[in-house]
Amino acid sequence: MLWWISGGIVVVALIVLIGVALSVMGRLREFDNAARAMQARLADGQRRVEPRLLALQQTVETMLPQLEAMQEKSLAMQARRDGGTENS
């Protein structure tokens, strides 16, 4: 008689375990679908932004020599101004 009770408890526990496992698998499937959708959106966003980033990088590279020349002029003017105040 004790074996029947123990066996019944084991069978009920297995049924509960299978039910919980199926529930968890369903939720994991939903999570996987959401993760795949987010990954697709991320890849799409990267494809859209990449040409703009390349254009921005080219603009910066074009402006860099001008900015360096302006910096040199500014430093030269500052050096003249600082040199002029020391001699006065």
PDB file with one MODEL, atoms N, CA, C and O in Angstrom:
MODEL        1
ATOM      1  N   MET A   1       0.807  -1.194   0.000  1.00  0.00           N
ATOM      2  CA  MET A   1       0.000   0.000   0.000  1.00  0.00           C
ATOM      3  C   MET A   1       0.855   1.264   0.000  1.00  0.00           C
ATOM      4  O   MET A   1       0.532   2.248  -0.666  1.00  0.00           O
ATOM      5  N   LEU A   2       1.949   1.219   0.758  1.00  0.00           N
ATOM      6  CA  LEU A   2       2.841   2.372   0.819  1.00  0.00           C
ATOM      7  C   LEU A   2       3.484   2.649  -0.528  1.00  0.00           C
ATOM      8  O   LEU A   2       3.746   3.799  -0.879  1.00  0.00           O
ATOM      9  N   TRP A   3       3.736   1.576  -1.283  1.00  0.00           N
ATOM     10  CA  TRP A   3       4.333   1.732  -2.616  1.00  0.00           C
ATOM     11  C   TRP A   3       3.380   2.468  -3.553  1.00  0.00           C
ATOM     12  O   TRP A   3       3.820   3.265  -4.382  1.00  0.00           O
ATOM     13  N   TRP A   4       2.092   2.210  -3.430  1.00  0.00           N
ATOM     14  CA  TRP A   4       1.113   2.887  -4.282  1.00  0.00           C
ATOM     15  C   TRP A   4       1.068   4.380  -3.977  1.00  0.00           C
ATOM     16  O   TRP A   4       0.977   5.200  -4.890  1.00  0.00           O
ATOM     17  N   ILE A   5       1.128   4.720  -2.738  1.00  0.00           N
ATOM     18  CA  ILE A   5       1.110   6.134  -2.345  1.00  0.00           C
ATOM     19  C   ILE A   5       2.384   6.826  -2.836  1.00  0.00           C
ATOM     20  O   ILE A   5       2.327   7.910  -3.416  1.00  0.00           O
ATOM     21  N   SER A   6       3.521   6.194  -2.601  1.00  0.00           N
ATOM     22  CA  SER A   6       4.793   6.760  -3.053  1.00  0.00           C
ATOM     23  C   SER A   6       4.811   6.892  -4.574  1.00  0.00           C
ATOM     24  O   SER A   6       5.248   7.912  -5.108  1.00  0.00           O
ATOM     25  N   GLY A   7       4.340   5.872  -5.261  1.00  0.00           N
ATOM     26  CA  GLY A   7       4.290   5.926  -6.718  1.00  0.00           C
ATOM     27  C   GLY A   7       3.361   7.006  -7.208  1.00  0.00           C
ATOM     28  O   GLY A   7       3.669   7.684  -8.189  1.00  0.00           O
ATOM     29  N   GLY A   8       2.221   7.188  -6.545  1.00  0.00           N
ATOM     30  CA  GLY A   8       1.279   8.250  -6.915  1.00  0.00           C
ATOM     31  C   GLY A   8       1.892   9.625  -6.743  1.00  0.00           C
ATOM     32  O   GLY A   8       1.722  10.504  -7.588  1.00  0.00           O
ATOM     33  N   ILE A   9       2.609   9.805  -5.637  1.00  0.00           N
ATOM     34  CA  ILE A   9       3.268  11.095  -5.386  1.00  0.00           C
ATOM     35  C   ILE A   9       4.319  11.368  -6.461  1.00  0.00           C
ATOM     36  O   ILE A   9       4.432  12.493  -6.948  1.00  0.00           O
ATOM     37  N   VAL A  10       5.080  10.352  -6.829  1.00  0.00           N
ATOM     38  CA  VAL A  10       6.104  10.519  -7.864  1.00  0.00           C
ATOM     39  C   VAL A  10       5.451  10.858  -9.198  1.00  0.00           C
ATOM     40  O   VAL A  10       5.936  11.732  -9.917  1.00  0.00           O
ATOM     41  N   VAL A  11       4.366  10.184  -9.537  1.00  0.00           N
ATOM     42  CA  VAL A  11       3.678  10.453 -10.813  1.00  0.00           C
ATOM     43  C   VAL A  11       3.121  11.874 -10.823  1.00  0.00           C
ATOM     44  O   VAL A  11       3.260  12.583 -11.819  1.00  0.00           O
ATOM     45  N   VAL A  12       2.493  12.297  -9.731  1.00  0.00           N
ATOM     46  CA  VAL A  12       1.963  13.661  -9.650  1.00  0.00           C
ATOM     47  C   VAL A  12       3.103  14.672  -9.754  1.00  0.00           C
ATOM     48  O   VAL A  12       2.971  15.691 -10.432  1.00  0.00           O
ATOM     49  N   ALA A  13       4.216  14.393  -9.085  1.00  0.00           N
ATOM     50  CA  ALA A  13       5.370  15.305  -9.146  1.00  0.00           C
ATOM     51  C   ALA A  13       5.908  15.389 -10.575  1.00  0.00           C
ATOM     52  O   ALA A  13       6.269  16.471 -11.037  1.00  0.00           O
ATOM     53  N   LEU A  14       5.963  14.265 -11.270  1.00  0.00           N
ATOM     54  CA  LEU A  14       6.423  14.276 -12.658  1.00  0.00           C
ATOM     55  C   LEU A  14       5.480  15.057 -13.564  1.00  0.00           C
ATOM     56  O   LEU A  14       5.927  15.785 -14.450  1.00  0.00           O
ATOM     57  N   ILE A  15       4.181  14.906 -13.342  1.00  0.00           N
ATOM     58  CA  ILE A  15       3.202  15.658 -14.139  1.00  0.00           C
ATOM     59  C   ILE A  15       3.357  17.156 -13.897  1.00  0.00           C
ATOM     60  O   ILE A  15       3.334  17.947 -14.840  1.00  0.00           O
ATOM     61  N   VAL A  16       3.517  17.544 -12.627  1.00  0.00           N
ATOM     62  CA  VAL A  16       3.723  18.960 -12.298  1.00  0.00           C
ATOM     63  C   VAL A  16       5.017  19.456 -12.921  1.00  0.00           C
ATOM     64  O   VAL A  16       5.056  20.556 -13.472  1.00  0.00           O
ATOM     65  N   LEU A  17       6.073  18.661 -12.842  1.00  0.00           N
ATOM     66  CA  LEU A  17       7.357  19.042 -13.418  1.00  0.00           C
ATOM     67  C   LEU A  17       7.255  19.239 -14.933  1.00  0.00           C
ATOM     68  O   LEU A  17       7.797  20.202 -15.474  1.00  0.00           O
ATOM     69  N   ILE A  18       6.568  18.336 -15.605  1.00  0.00           N
ATOM     70  CA  ILE A  18       6.395  18.452 -17.059  1.00  0.00           C
ATOM     71  C   ILE A  18       5.577  19.700 -17.389  1.00  0.00           C
ATOM     72  O   ILE A  18       5.892  20.410 -18.345  1.00  0.00           O
ATOM     73  N   GLY A  19       4.537  19.971 -16.613  1.00  0.00           N
ATOM     74  CA  GLY A  19       3.730  21.175 -16.831  1.00  0.00           C
ATOM     75  C   GLY A  19       4.539  22.448 -16.664  1.00  0.00           C
ATOM     76  O   GLY A  19       4.433  23.371 -17.471  1.00  0.00           O
ATOM     77  N   VAL A  20       5.343  22.494 -15.622  1.00  0.00           N
ATOM     78  CA  VAL A  20       6.185  23.673 -15.380  1.00  0.00           C
ATOM     79  C   VAL A  20       7.225  23.813 -16.482  1.00  0.00           C
ATOM     80  O   VAL A  20       7.491  24.921 -16.948  1.00  0.00           O
ATOM     81  N   ALA A  21       7.814  22.698 -16.902  1.00  0.00           N
ATOM     82  CA  ALA A  21       8.819  22.745 -17.966  1.00  0.00           C
ATOM     83  C   ALA A  21       8.208  23.254 -19.269  1.00  0.00           C
ATOM     84  O   ALA A  21       8.830  24.050 -19.973  1.00  0.00           O
ATOM     85  N   LEU A  22       7.008  22.809 -19.594  1.00  0.00           N
ATOM     86  CA  LEU A  22       6.348  23.285 -20.810  1.00  0.00           C
ATOM     87  C   LEU A  22       6.025  24.778 -20.720  1.00  0.00           C
ATOM     88  O   LEU A  22       6.156  25.507 -21.702  1.00  0.00           O
ATOM     89  N   SER A  23       5.610  25.216 -19.557  1.00  0.00           N
ATOM     90  CA  SER A  23       5.328  26.631 -19.353  1.00  0.00           C
ATOM     91  C   SER A  23       6.590  27.473 -19.527  1.00  0.00           C
ATOM     92  O   SER A  23       6.570  28.515 -20.182  1.00  0.00           O
ATOM     93  N   VAL A  24       7.674  27.010 -18.935  1.00  0.00           N
ATOM     94  CA  VAL A  24       8.949  27.734 -19.051  1.00  0.00           C
ATOM     95  C   VAL A  24       9.424  27.745 -20.500  1.00  0.00           C
ATOM     96  O   VAL A  24       9.935  28.759 -20.977  1.00  0.00           O
ATOM     97  N   MET A  25       9.261  26.636 -21.196  1.00  0.00           N
ATOM     98  CA  MET A  25       9.677  26.588 -22.595  1.00  0.00           C
ATOM     99  C   MET A  25       8.863  27.563 -23.439  1.00  0.00           C
ATOM    100  O   MET A  25       9.402  28.183 -24.356  1.00  0.00           O
ATOM    101  N   GLY A  26       7.583  27.706 -23.145  1.00  0.00           N
ATOM    102  CA  GLY A  26       6.750  28.671 -23.859  1.00  0.00           C
ATOM    103  C   GLY A  26       7.227  30.094 -23.639  1.00  0.00           C
ATOM    104  O   GLY A  26       7.309  30.887 -24.577  1.00  0.00           O
ATOM    105  N   ARG A  27       7.540  30.406 -22.401  1.00  0.00           N
ATOM    106  CA  ARG A  27       8.042  31.756 -22.097  1.00  0.00           C
ATOM    107  C   ARG A  27       9.398  31.994 -22.730  1.00  0.00           C
ATOM    108  O   ARG A  27       9.670  33.091 -23.216  1.00  0.00           O
ATOM    109  N   LEU A  28      10.253  30.984 -22.731  1.00  0.00           N
ATOM    110  CA  LEU A  28      11.560  31.135 -23.380  1.00  0.00           C
ATOM    111  C   LEU A  28      11.408  31.336 -24.881  1.00  0.00           C
ATOM    112  O   LEU A  28      12.175  32.085 -25.486  1.00  0.00           O
ATOM    113  N   ARG A  29      10.428  30.675 -25.485  1.00  0.00           N
ATOM    114  CA  ARG A  29      10.162  30.847 -26.911  1.00  0.00           C
ATOM    115  C   ARG A  29       9.727  32.286 -27.189  1.00  0.00           C
ATOM    116  O   ARG A  29      10.170  32.891 -28.166  1.00  0.00           O
ATOM    117  N   GLU A  30       8.860  32.835 -26.330  1.00  0.00           N
ATOM    118  CA  GLU A  30       8.444  34.231 -26.471  1.00  0.00           C
ATOM    119  C   GLU A  30       9.642  35.178 -26.316  1.00  0.00           C
ATOM    120  O   GLU A  30       9.781  36.146 -27.063  1.00  0.00           O
ATOM    121  N   PHE A  31      10.484  34.887 -25.355  1.00  0.00           N
ATOM    122  CA  PHE A  31      11.682  35.700 -25.147  1.00  0.00           C
ATOM    123  C   PHE A  31      12.599  35.627 -26.366  1.00  0.00           C
ATOM    124  O   PHE A  31      13.156  36.640 -26.787  1.00  0.00           O
ATOM    125  N   ASP A  32      12.754  34.436 -26.929  1.00  0.00           N
ATOM    126  CA  ASP A  32      13.594  34.272 -28.117  1.00  0.00           C
ATOM    127  C   ASP A  32      13.029  35.075 -29.287  1.00  0.00           C
ATOM    128  O   ASP A  32      13.780  35.720 -30.019  1.00  0.00           O
ATOM    129  N   ASN A  33      11.717  35.035 -29.462  1.00  0.00           N
ATOM    130  CA  ASN A  33      11.101  35.808 -30.541  1.00  0.00           C
ATOM    131  C   ASN A  33      11.321  37.304 -30.344  1.00  0.00           C
ATOM    132  O   ASN A  33      11.614  38.024 -31.299  1.00  0.00           O
ATOM    133  N   ALA A  34      11.179  37.767 -29.110  1.00  0.00           N
ATOM    134  CA  ALA A  34      11.406  39.187 -28.825  1.00  0.00           C
ATOM    135  C   ALA A  34      12.866  39.556 -29.060  1.00  0.00           C
ATOM    136  O   ALA A  34      13.155  40.621 -29.605  1.00  0.00           O
ATOM    137  N   ALA A  35      13.779  38.696 -28.659  1.00  0.00           N
ATOM    138  CA  ALA A  35      15.206  38.968 -28.843  1.00  0.00           C
ATOM    139  C   ALA A  35      15.553  39.011 -30.336  1.00  0.00           C
ATOM    140  O   ALA A  35      16.334  39.858 -30.771  1.00  0.00           O
ATOM    141  N   ARG A  36      14.977  38.109 -31.105  1.00  0.00           N
ATOM    142  CA  ARG A  36      15.230  38.116 -32.556  1.00  0.00           C
ATOM    143  C   ARG A  36      14.677  39.382 -33.201  1.00  0.00           C
ATOM    144  O   ARG A  36      15.320  39.957 -34.080  1.00  0.00           O
ATOM    145  N   ALA A  37      13.504  39.819 -32.780  1.00  0.00           N
ATOM    146  CA  ALA A  37      12.925  41.054 -33.326  1.00  0.00           C
ATOM    147  C   ALA A  37      13.800  42.253 -32.981  1.00  0.00           C
ATOM    148  O   ALA A  37      14.033  43.123 -33.820  1.00  0.00           O
ATOM    149  N   MET A  38      14.280  42.294 -31.744  1.00  0.00           N
ATOM    150  CA  MET A  38      15.148  43.406 -31.345  1.00  0.00           C
ATOM    151  C   MET A  38      16.464  43.376 -32.113  1.00  0.00           C
ATOM    152  O   MET A  38      16.981  44.427 -32.492  1.00  0.00           O
ATOM    153  N   GLN A  39      17.007  42.192 -32.346  1.00  0.00           N
ATOM    154  CA  GLN A  39      18.249  42.062 -33.106  1.00  0.00           C
ATOM    155  C   GLN A  39      18.043  42.541 -34.540  1.00  0.00           C
ATOM    156  O   GLN A  39      18.910  43.203 -35.110  1.00  0.00           O
ATOM    157  N   ALA A  40      16.894  42.206 -35.119  1.00  0.00           N
ATOM    158  CA  ALA A  40      16.604  42.654 -36.488  1.00  0.00           C
ATOM    159  C   ALA A  40      16.472  44.170 -36.538  1.00  0.00           C
ATOM    160  O   ALA A  40      16.961  44.805 -37.472  1.00  0.00           O
ATOM    161  N   ARG A  41      15.816  44.752 -35.540  1.00  0.00           N
ATOM    162  CA  ARG A  41      15.683  46.216 -35.498  1.00  0.00           C
ATOM    163  C   ARG A  41      17.041  46.882 -35.318  1.00  0.00           C
ATOM    164  O   ARG A  41      17.312  47.921 -35.921  1.00  0.00           O
ATOM    165  N   LEU A  42      17.890  46.289 -34.493  1.00  0.00           N
ATOM    166  CA  LEU A  42      19.225  46.835 -34.277  1.00  0.00           C
ATOM    167  C   LEU A  42      20.039  46.803 -35.564  1.00  0.00           C
ATOM    168  O   LEU A  42      20.711  47.777 -35.902  1.00  0.00           O
ATOM    169  N   ALA A  43      19.979  45.691 -36.279  1.00  0.00           N
ATOM    170  CA  ALA A  43      20.715  45.576 -37.545  1.00  0.00           C
ATOM    171  C   ALA A  43      20.182  46.580 -38.565  1.00  0.00           C
ATOM    172  O   ALA A  43      20.956  47.188 -39.304  1.00  0.00           O
ATOM    173  N   ASP A  44      18.865  46.752 -38.605  1.00  0.00           N
ATOM    174  CA  ASP A  44      18.267  47.719 -39.528  1.00  0.00           C
ATOM    175  C   ASP A  44      18.708  49.136 -39.179  1.00  0.00           C
ATOM    176  O   ASP A  44      19.050  49.920 -40.064  1.00  0.00           O
ATOM    177  N   GLY A  45      18.699  49.459 -37.907  1.00  0.00           N
ATOM    178  CA  GLY A  45      19.153  50.788 -37.480  1.00  0.00           C
ATOM    179  C   GLY A  45      20.611  51.024 -37.830  1.00  0.00           C
ATOM    180  O   GLY A  45      20.984  52.120 -38.248  1.00  0.00           O
ATOM    181  N   GLN A  46      21.432  50.006 -37.661  1.00  0.00           N
ATOM    182  CA  GLN A  46      22.848  50.139 -37.995  1.00  0.00           C
ATOM    183  C   GLN A  46      23.012  50.370 -39.494  1.00  0.00           C
ATOM    184  O   GLN A  46      23.826  51.194 -39.911  1.00  0.00           O
ATOM    185  N   ARG A  47      22.244  49.646 -40.303  1.00  0.00           N
ATOM    186  CA  ARG A  47      22.316  49.839 -41.759  1.00  0.00           C
ATOM    187  C   ARG A  47      21.903  51.249 -42.138  1.00  0.00           C
ATOM    188  O   ARG A  47      22.473  51.832 -43.060  1.00  0.00           O
ATOM    189  N   ARG A  48      20.922  51.804 -41.443  1.00  0.00           N
ATOM    190  CA  ARG A  48      20.452  53.153 -41.763  1.00  0.00           C
ATOM    191  C   ARG A  48      21.445  54.226 -41.319  1.00  0.00           C
ATOM    192  O   ARG A  48      21.607  55.240 -41.998  1.00  0.00           O
ATOM    193  N   VAL A  49      22.099  54.010 -40.201  1.00  0.00           N
ATOM    194  CA  VAL A  49      22.986  55.033 -39.633  1.00  0.00           C
ATOM    195  C   VAL A  49      24.372  55.004 -40.271  1.00  0.00           C
ATOM    196  O   VAL A  49      25.041  56.035 -40.343  1.00  0.00           O
ATOM    197  N   GLU A  50      24.800  53.854 -40.725  1.00  0.00           N
ATOM    198  CA  GLU A  50      26.166  53.704 -41.228  1.00  0.00           C
ATOM    199  C   GLU A  50      26.528  54.695 -42.336  1.00  0.00           C
ATOM    200  O   GLU A  50      27.601  55.293 -42.256  1.00  0.00           O
ATOM    201  N   PRO A  51      25.699  54.905 -43.367  1.00  0.00           N
ATOM    202  CA  PRO A  51      26.069  55.884 -44.399  1.00  0.00           C
ATOM    203  C   PRO A  51      26.195  57.299 -43.838  1.00  0.00           C
ATOM    204  O   PRO A  51      27.055  58.067 -44.268  1.00  0.00           O
ATOM    205  N   ARG A  52      25.349  57.635 -42.892  1.00  0.00           N
ATOM    206  CA  ARG A  52      25.431  58.973 -42.289  1.00  0.00           C
ATOM    207  C   ARG A  52      26.721  59.127 -41.492  1.00  0.00           C
ATOM    208  O   ARG A  52      27.342  60.190 -41.507  1.00  0.00           O
ATOM    209  N   LEU A  53      27.122  58.070 -40.799  1.00  0.00           N
ATOM    210  CA  LEU A  53      28.375  58.131 -40.047  1.00  0.00           C
ATOM    211  C   LEU A  53      29.570  58.268 -40.978  1.00  0.00           C
ATOM    212  O   LEU A  53      30.511  59.005 -40.683  1.00  0.00           O
ATOM    213  N   LEU A  54      29.534  57.562 -42.095  1.00  0.00           N
ATOM    214  CA  LEU A  54      30.622  57.688 -43.058  1.00  0.00           C
ATOM    215  C   LEU A  54      30.689  59.100 -43.625  1.00  0.00           C
ATOM    216  O   LEU A  54      31.778  59.652 -43.784  1.00  0.00           O
ATOM    217  N   ALA A  55      29.537  59.689 -43.930  1.00  0.00           N
ATOM    218  CA  ALA A  55      29.506  61.061 -44.440  1.00  0.00           C
ATOM    219  C   ALA A  55      30.036  62.024 -43.389  1.00  0.00           C
ATOM    220  O   ALA A  55      30.785  62.947 -43.713  1.00  0.00           O
ATOM    221  N   LEU A  56      29.659  61.820 -42.150  1.00  0.00           N
ATOM    222  CA  LEU A  56      30.138  62.677 -41.063  1.00  0.00           C
ATOM    223  C   LEU A  56      31.651  62.548 -40.900  1.00  0.00           C
ATOM    224  O   LEU A  56      32.343  63.544 -40.687  1.00  0.00           O
ATOM    225  N   GLN A  57      32.153  61.342 -40.999  1.00  0.00           N
ATOM    226  CA  GLN A  57      33.590  61.125 -40.883  1.00  0.00           C
ATOM    227  C   GLN A  57      34.333  61.822 -42.024  1.00  0.00           C
ATOM    228  O   GLN A  57      35.388  62.414 -41.798  1.00  0.00           O
ATOM    229  N   GLN A  58      33.801  61.759 -43.233  1.00  0.00           N
ATOM    230  CA  GLN A  58      34.437  62.439 -44.365  1.00  0.00           C
ATOM    231  C   GLN A  58      34.416  63.945 -44.173  1.00  0.00           C
ATOM    232  O   GLN A  58      35.379  64.630 -44.515  1.00  0.00           O
ATOM    233  N   THR A  59      33.321  64.464 -43.625  1.00  0.00           N
ATOM    234  CA  THR A  59      33.236  65.900 -43.364  1.00  0.00           C
ATOM    235  C   THR A  59      34.285  66.321 -42.344  1.00  0.00           C
ATOM    236  O   THR A  59      34.951  67.343 -42.512  1.00  0.00           O
ATOM    237  N   VAL A  60      34.425  65.532 -41.295  1.00  0.00           N
ATOM    238  CA  VAL A  60      35.424  65.845 -40.262  1.00  0.00           C
ATOM    239  C   VAL A  60      36.830  65.798 -40.855  1.00  0.00           C
ATOM    240  O   VAL A  60      37.656  66.667 -40.575  1.00  0.00           O
ATOM    241  N   GLU A  61      37.101  64.779 -41.675  1.00  0.00           N
ATOM    242  CA  GLU A  61      38.426  64.677 -42.287  1.00  0.00           C
ATOM    243  C   GLU A  61      38.686  65.839 -43.235  1.00  0.00           C
ATOM    244  O   GLU A  61      39.829  66.277 -43.368  1.00  0.00           O
ATOM    245  N   THR A  62      37.650  66.345 -43.898  1.00  0.00           N
ATOM    246  CA  THR A  62      37.805  67.496 -44.786  1.00  0.00           C
ATOM    247  C   THR A  62      38.072  68.762 -43.983  1.00  0.00           C
ATOM    248  O   THR A  62      38.879  69.598 -44.392  1.00  0.00           O
ATOM    249  N   MET A  63      37.408  68.910 -42.853  1.00  0.00           N
ATOM    250  CA  MET A  63      37.542  70.116 -42.045  1.00  0.00           C
ATOM    251  C   MET A  63      38.803  70.128 -41.188  1.00  0.00           C
ATOM    252  O   MET A  63      39.236  71.195 -40.751  1.00  0.00           O
ATOM    253  N   LEU A  64      39.391  68.983 -40.945  1.00  0.00           N
ATOM    254  CA  LEU A  64      40.528  68.889 -40.035  1.00  0.00           C
ATOM    255  C   LEU A  64      41.703  69.779 -40.432  1.00  0.00           C
ATOM    256  O   LEU A  64      42.226  70.475 -39.562  1.00  0.00           O
ATOM    257  N   PRO A  65      42.152  69.802 -41.687  1.00  0.00           N
ATOM    258  CA  PRO A  65      43.257  70.708 -42.025  1.00  0.00           C
ATOM    259  C   PRO A  65      42.913  72.183 -41.786  1.00  0.00           C
ATOM    260  O   PRO A  65      43.763  72.954 -41.341  1.00  0.00           O
ATOM    261  N   GLN A  66      41.686  72.568 -42.076  1.00  0.00           N
ATOM    262  CA  GLN A  66      41.275  73.960 -41.833  1.00  0.00           C
ATOM    263  C   GLN A  66      41.318  74.275 -40.348  1.00  0.00           C
ATOM    264  O   GLN A  66      41.784  75.342 -39.947  1.00  0.00           O
ATOM    265  N   LEU A  67      40.834  73.351 -39.537  1.00  0.00           N
ATOM    266  CA  LEU A  67      40.837  73.564 -38.087  1.00  0.00           C
ATOM    267  C   LEU A  67      42.259  73.627 -37.536  1.00  0.00           C
ATOM    268  O   LEU A  67      42.549  74.426 -36.646  1.00  0.00           O
ATOM    269  N   GLU A  68      43.146  72.782 -38.068  1.00  0.00           N
ATOM    270  CA  GLU A  68      44.539  72.827 -37.622  1.00  0.00           C
ATOM    271  C   GLU A  68      45.191  74.147 -38.001  1.00  0.00           C
ATOM    272  O   GLU A  68      45.962  74.704 -37.220  1.00  0.00           O
ATOM    273  N   ALA A  69      44.887  74.655 -39.198  1.00  0.00           N
ATOM    274  CA  ALA A  69      45.428  75.946 -39.619  1.00  0.00           C
ATOM    275  C   ALA A  69      44.889  77.064 -38.733  1.00  0.00           C
ATOM    276  O   ALA A  69      45.632  77.971 -38.357  1.00  0.00           O
ATOM    277  N   MET A  70      43.611  77.006 -38.402  1.00  0.00           N
ATOM    278  CA  MET A  70      43.031  78.018 -37.519  1.00  0.00           C
ATOM    279  C   MET A  70      43.668  77.959 -36.137  1.00  0.00           C
ATOM    280  O   MET A  70      43.898  78.996 -35.514  1.00  0.00           O
ATOM    281  N   GLN A  71      43.952  76.758 -35.659  1.00  0.00           N
ATOM    282  CA  GLN A  71      44.587  76.612 -34.352  1.00  0.00           C
ATOM    283  C   GLN A  71      45.987  77.210 -34.375  1.00  0.00           C
ATOM    284  O   GLN A  71      46.388  77.896 -33.435  1.00  0.00           O
ATOM    285  N   GLU A  72      46.735  76.952 -35.450  1.00  0.00           N
ATOM    286  CA  GLU A  72      48.080  77.525 -35.556  1.00  0.00           C
ATOM    287  C   GLU A  72      48.033  79.044 -35.588  1.00  0.00           C
ATOM    288  O   GLU A  72      48.848  79.700 -34.940  1.00  0.00           O
ATOM    289  N   LYS A  73      47.091  79.612 -36.332  1.00  0.00           N
ATOM    290  CA  LYS A  73      46.947  81.072 -36.386  1.00  0.00           C
ATOM    291  C   LYS A  73      46.595  81.616 -35.011  1.00  0.00           C
ATOM    292  O   LYS A  73      47.127  82.643 -34.588  1.00  0.00           O
ATOM    293  N   SER A  74      45.697  80.925 -34.314  1.00  0.00           N
ATOM    294  CA  SER A  74      45.288  81.371 -32.994  1.00  0.00           C
ATOM    295  C   SER A  74      46.461  81.333 -32.018  1.00  0.00           C
ATOM    296  O   SER A  74      46.648  82.256 -31.225  1.00  0.00           O
ATOM    297  N   LEU A  75      47.248  80.260 -32.083  1.00  0.00           N
ATOM    298  CA  LEU A  75      48.414  80.172 -31.200  1.00  0.00           C
ATOM    299  C   LEU A  75      49.439  81.244 -31.529  1.00  0.00           C
ATOM    300  O   LEU A  75      50.052  81.825 -30.634  1.00  0.00           O
ATOM    301  N   ALA A  76      49.622  81.502 -32.819  1.00  0.00           N
ATOM    302  CA  ALA A  76      50.565  82.554 -33.215  1.00  0.00           C
ATOM    303  C   ALA A  76      50.087  83.908 -32.733  1.00  0.00           C
ATOM    304  O   ALA A  76      50.884  84.698 -32.226  1.00  0.00           O
ATOM    305  N   MET A  77      48.798  84.194 -32.880  1.00  0.00           N
ATOM    306  CA  MET A  77      48.268  85.487 -32.414  1.00  0.00           C
ATOM    307  C   MET A  77      48.393  85.597 -30.898  1.00  0.00           C
ATOM    308  O   MET A  77      48.717  86.662 -30.373  1.00  0.00           O
ATOM    309  N   GLN A  78      48.137  84.506 -30.203  1.00  0.00           N
ATOM    310  CA  GLN A  78      48.241  84.524 -28.742  1.00  0.00           C
ATOM    311  C   GLN A  78      49.694  84.726 -28.332  1.00  0.00           C
ATOM    312  O   GLN A  78      49.975  85.447 -27.374  1.00  0.00           O
ATOM    313  N   ALA A  79      50.621  84.092 -29.053  1.00  0.00           N
ATOM    314  CA  ALA A  79      52.040  84.259 -28.727  1.00  0.00           C
ATOM    315  C   ALA A  79      52.465  85.697 -28.970  1.00  0.00           C
ATOM    316  O   ALA A  79      53.215  86.254 -28.169  1.00  0.00           O
ATOM    317  N   ARG A  80      52.003  86.321 -30.065  1.00  0.00           N
ATOM    318  CA  ARG A  80      52.328  87.732 -30.322  1.00  0.00           C
ATOM    319  C   ARG A  80      51.739  88.635 -29.248  1.00  0.00           C
ATOM    320  O   ARG A  80      52.382  89.577 -28.784  1.00  0.00           O
ATOM    321  N   ARG A  81      50.503  88.330 -28.862  1.00  0.00           N
ATOM    322  CA  ARG A  81      49.846  89.147 -27.838  1.00  0.00           C
ATOM    323  C   ARG A  81      50.576  88.994 -26.515  1.00  0.00           C
ATOM    324  O   ARG A  81      50.816  89.984 -25.825  1.00  0.00           O
ATOM    325  N   ASP A  82      50.932  87.778 -26.155  1.00  0.00           N
ATOM    326  CA  ASP A  82      51.650  87.554 -24.899  1.00  0.00           C
ATOM    327  C   ASP A  82      53.034  88.165 -24.955  1.00  0.00           C
ATOM    328  O   ASP A  82      53.516  88.712 -23.964  1.00  0.00           O
ATOM    329  N   GLY A  83      53.680  88.075 -26.116  1.00  0.00           N
ATOM    330  CA  GLY A  83      55.010  88.654 -26.279  1.00  0.00           C
ATOM    331  C   GLY A  83      54.967  90.166 -26.225  1.00  0.00           C
ATOM    332  O   GLY A  83      55.891  90.791 -25.706  1.00  0.00           O
ATOM    333  N   GLY A  84      53.908  90.766 -26.751  1.00  0.00           N
ATOM    334  CA  GLY A  84      53.755  92.232 -26.760  1.00  0.00           C
ATOM    335  C   GLY A  84      53.496  92.779 -25.380  1.00  0.00           C
ATOM    336  O   GLY A  84      53.944  93.886 -25.082  1.00  0.00           O
ATOM    337  N   THR A  85      52.800  92.067 -24.523  1.00  0.00           N
ATOM    338  CA  THR A  85      52.515  92.572 -23.181  1.00  0.00           C
ATOM    339  C   THR A  85      53.734  92.448 -22.276  1.00  0.00           C
ATOM    340  O   THR A  85      53.880  93.226 -21.334  1.00  0.00           O
ATOM    341  N   GLU A  86      54.604  91.490 -22.543  1.00  0.00           N
ATOM    342  CA  GLU A  86      55.795  91.331 -21.716  1.00  0.00           C
ATOM    343  C   GLU A  86      56.809  92.441 -22.011  1.00  0.00           C
ATOM    344  O   GLU A  86      57.508  92.893 -21.104  1.00  0.00           O
ATOM    345  N   ASN A  87      56.894  92.881 -23.262  1.00  0.00           N
ATOM    346  CA  ASN A  87      57.854  93.928 -23.631  1.00  0.00           C
ATOM    347  C   ASN A  87      57.397  95.289 -23.202  1.00  0.00           C
ATOM    348  O   ASN A  87      58.237  96.185 -23.111  1.00  0.00           O
ATOM    349  N   SER A  88      56.131  95.520 -22.928  1.00  0.00           N
ATOM    350  CA  SER A  88      55.627  96.853 -22.569  1.00  0.00           C
ATOM    351  C   SER A  88      55.918  97.191 -21.160  1.00  0.00           C
ATOM    352  O   SER A  88      55.562  98.275 -20.699  1.00  0.00           O
TER     353      SER A  88
ENDMDL
END
